[in-house]
Amino acid sequence: MGMLLPVLGYCQNADTSSMHKKLATTAPLLGGVTVTNIVAPVSSGGNTFTMQQPIVDVGFPVYKDFSSAHPILVKTGIRYQGLFLSGEQSIGGNQFHSITVPLLINYSLSRTTSISFVGLATIGSDFKQSVGTEDILYTAGVRLGFRPGKSFKYGVTLIYTSNYSGKFLIPLPDIDWTISNRLSLAGIIPARASLKYKLSEMQSLGVTASLNGSMYRLNEDGKNQYIQLRQNSAGLIYDLKLTQRWKLNLIAGHTFSQRLETFNLDQKVPFDGFGKLNDRVTNISYRQNSFIFQGGLSYEF
């Protein structure tokens, strides 16, 4: 679910930009670049190693028509996410990379309702062997979005995903609510939720909880395995609007569930066995919690 956040974020942004175009006094910012780094020091067996996750998200529109009664937006981009392990000796690899190409088609059925078709293809690996078709992870979904008022919007996305652990069908609701002039709540449940208080026009402070995930093929020494990282964390979030287009985001928190594990590729759970994910047998497993720090810088265009 954590891997789906960029695509679902596209959907929420499309609701705002396309449905209320007549109320906007400037052209909506539909593209952007976000650079993020997540760091977590993990202590295990008397030793400490560091997990670092650099992420680069680029999104841009390839087609838009806001002049008709039913605005349409087509958006794509590219996402790079890495996993670097410093000081870890057991897994057999310390650098993993993934490249994702997302696609969004958003169509406004009315001023209060939209439908979005989302999809992404991901290659995640240590890239120590050539990539095959079995290394491509797919996701496709459809979202219905509703905006009953200017300050409140919500939606639900039905996602089909195929990855190293199996194939799943998952419903994901989302919400974006401006509670007052200073207080707002946004979330994609259960992957992310943030409650923020606006300190000024340029700054906000709040609390956030998130589920972050990534998955990579492990080819070291011919191993037929994959590595999976799952982090459930909560903490404080600080946003700073540097200019109209530049924004800074900082998060400091602690995980309440953190797993860095390797599995054999033949351990796939059945389509109706989402609850059996925890029944997989690990080869290497770290389940220690840790502090987690995240910093991000974004530019909108």
N, C-alpha and C positions, 0 to 999 in steps of 0.2 A: 504493500500500500504506500510505503514511503517513496517508492520509485515512481509512482503515478502523480505525485504532487505537481510537477511542472506542467503537465498536460491539463490537469484539473484547474490549475491557476489560470491557464489560458482561457478556460471556459468562463470563469468568474469575471475576468477582465472584459471579455467580449460582451457580456450582458450589459456592462456599464457603458461601453463605447458605442454600441450599435442601437440599443433600444431608446436611449434618451438623447439622440443626436440633435434633436430640435431644441433642446434646452441648453446645449453647450454653446459657449461663446468663442471657443477656439477648437481647432482640429484635435481629435483625440490622439493620444500617444499610444500607438498600437505595437510598437517594437521596442526592444530593449536588450541590454547586455547586463548580466549579473555575474560577478565573480565572488565566490564564497570559499572559505576555508574552515573546516571543522577539525578540532584537535581534542583527543581524549587520551590521557595517560592511564594505563592499565597496570595494576600491581597484581602479580600472580606468582605464587611459590617463592616469595622473597625477591623476585625480580620485577622490574618495571619496563614496559615497552610502550611506545607511543603509536597511536593510530591517527593518521592525518588523511583528511578527505578534501582535496581541492576540487571545486566544481565550477564550471563555466557554462552559463546558459545564454544562448542567443536566440531571440525570437523576432520574427518580422512577418508582416502581411504580404501575401503574394497576389491576393485579389480582394477588393472591397467595393461594395456598392451600397451607400447609405442614402441614396436619393429615392429609392422606391419605397413602397408601403411596407415591404418586407426586406429590411436590410440583410445583407449577407457578408460574411467575412471568412476568408480562407487564410490560415496562418500556419507557418512552419518554422523551422529553426534547427538548431543542433545543440546537444548537451554533452559535455565531457565531464566524467566523474572518475576520480582516481582513489585508490586506497593504498597508502604507503605505511608499511609496518617497520618501525625503527626499534631494533633491540629484540625482536621476536625470532626464535631459532628453530621452532618445531614444525611450522607449516611447510617450509621448503620453498617459499617465495615471499618476497616483500614488496613487490610493486605490481599493482593490478589496475587495469584501465577499462573504462566502458565508454562507448559512443552511442548516443541515442538520437534518432531523427523522429521528432513528433509531428503530427498533423492535426489541425483543427478545422472543422467546417461548422460555422455558426450561422443559423438561419432564424430570424425573428418571425415567429408566427403572428405576434401582435406586439403592442407596446409593453405588455406585461409578461409575455411568454416567449421562450426561445427553445430551440432544439439544437443540440450540438452533436457532431460525430467526431470522435477522438480516436487517435491511434498512435502507436509508436513501435519502432523496431530498434532493438538494442543488441549490440555486441559487447560482451563483457568477458575479459580474459586476461591472463598474464602475457599473452601474445608471444609465448616461447615456441609455439607451433602455429602452422597455418590455420586460419579460421575456416570452419566448415559450416554448412547450412544448419547443423545441429547446435551451433553456437549462437544462433540468432534467436533472441527472445521477443515474442510478439505480444502486443496488447491492443485491444479494440474495444470501443464502448460507445454508448449513446447517453446523452444527458438531457434531461428536461429541466429548464431553468425558469423560475418565476420571480417577478418583481412587483409585488402588490403596492409598493410605495417607494418613494425616492430614497428612503433611508434603510430599506430592508429588501434583501433578495435571498433566495434559497434555491436549491436544486437537488436532484438525485441522479447519480450516474450508475449505470449497470455496465460493469467491466468484465470482459473475458480476457484472461491472460494465460500465456503458455511460457513457462520458464524451466529451469533445470530441476525444480522440485515437483512439477506436474502442471496440470491445467485446471483453472478455477474460474468460477463465475461469482463476482463480488458486487454487492450494491454499496455505494458510497454516497451518503448525503453530505451536503455542504450548506453553509450559511454565511452571510455577510450582513451584519446588523449595526447600524449607527444608532446606538442607544440614546445618546444625547450629544450636545455640541462637543463634549470632551471624551465621552466613553464609547468604545466600539468593541464588537465581538466578531471574530471571523474564524472559520474553521472548516476543515474537511474531515468528517468523523469516520473512523477514529484516528486518522493519520496526523492531524494537526489542529490545534485550537489556540487562539491568542486573544486575551482580553487586554485592551490598551487604554491608557488615560493620556489625553493630550495635554502636555505641560504648557505648550505654546504652539504657535502656528508652524514652528519648525521642529519641535521635539515631542516625542511620546515615550511613555514608560509603561510596562505592563508585565503580565505573567503569560507564559506559553508552555504548552506541552506538545510533544511531537513523537512520531514514529518514523525513524529513518531506516532505510534498508538498501542494500546493494548485494549483487551476486556476480561472481566471476568464475570462469573456467580455470582450473588449476592443472597446468601441463608439466610442472616441474618433474624431471626424472621419469617422464612417461606416465605420471599418475592420471588415472581416469576419474578425476574428482572435480568438485567445485567448492568454492569458499563462499560463505554467506555471512553478512554482518547485519544484525538487527539491534537497533537502539531505541528504547523507549525512555524519554527524558523529559524533565520539566525544569523551568528556571525563570529568570528575569530576561526581558527583552527591551532593548532601547533602540528607537529609530530617530535618526537625525536627517532632516531634509536640508542638504547643503545648498542646493539651488533648485530651480523649477524642475530640472531633469536629473540631478545627481542626488542619491540617497545613500545613507550609511545605516547598517543594521548590525547590532551586537547582541549576543545571547551568552549568558553564563548560567550553567545549570548543573544538574546531576542526573545520571541515569538511574532508573528504578528497575530496569531490565536491560541487560546488555549481553549479547551473544556473538562471539566470533567463532565460527565452526566450519569444519570441512566434512563433506559427505561424498560417498561414491555416487557416480552419475546414474547408476541403475536403481537408486532409491527414489522412485517417483510415486507420489500418492495418487489414488484414483480421483476422477473428476469430482465425485461427491464426497471426497475425504479430506476437506480442508482442515477439519479438526484433528486429522492424523499427522499433521506436520511435525508435531512434537514426538511422534513415535519413530522418526528416522534415527538410525544409529550413527553417531558421529565418529569420525576418526580422530580429530583433535577438537577440543572444546574449551573456550574461555568464557566464563559466565560471571566474571567479577564486574561489579559496578564501578563507576568512576565519575569524576568531574568531567564536564564537557564544555568546550568554549567554541563559539562560532562568530565569525566576522564576515560581513558581506558589503560590497559596494556595487551599486547599480546605476545604470544610465538609461533613460528612456528616450525614444525618438519616434 
